[in-house]
Amino acid sequence: MSFLAVIWKRTCIYLYEEIVNMKTLMKYALQVALYAFLISSGFVSAQIPDTEYSEGISYISGGVGEGETTAILAEAKQWPLTLELSQLENGRGVWIFGVKIKVMNTKGKAVFDAIADGPYMLINLEPGDYAIEGSYQEVTQKRVVSIKANSSQKISIFWK
């Protein structure tokens, strides 16, 4: 085989391999673009964290990341109480987690006690009046809430 034929053959093989690699690269790029589109358009969304229980009361806690936040806020309409937890940091509000949430009934008995895994906590309280305590970095915030049947409400608790 002549020198030019060898060069031509190697060039053809190289170009073929480059085309195959480009097709593979384009295929993966299209898959990534499609997945990003599906997430941003809401066709694929983050799952809501698992339902947990404290003193027999169901709750969901989370909201870390935009997808999970969107999913929890959509679900919040089905829950009697949504807590939103934030703190002032460097002059602006930031979401926090690790807040100890305690709910007491009108007799002062603790009926719920859990740690928030994110800036949102959905709590399935029965209708009635409650006192809520949120403790974060040794600072306790208190709120009073009246839960109504077939109604949902949101309480924001903010630490400075």
Secondary structure, DSSP 8 states (H G I E B T S, - for coil): --HHHHHHHHHHHHHHHHHHHHHHHHHHHHHHHHHHHHHHHTSS-------EEETTEEEEEE--SHHHHHHHHHHGGGSSEEEEEEEEETTEEEE----EEEEE-TTS-EEEEEE-SSSEEEE---SEEEEEEEEETTEEEEEEEEE-TT--EEEEEEE-
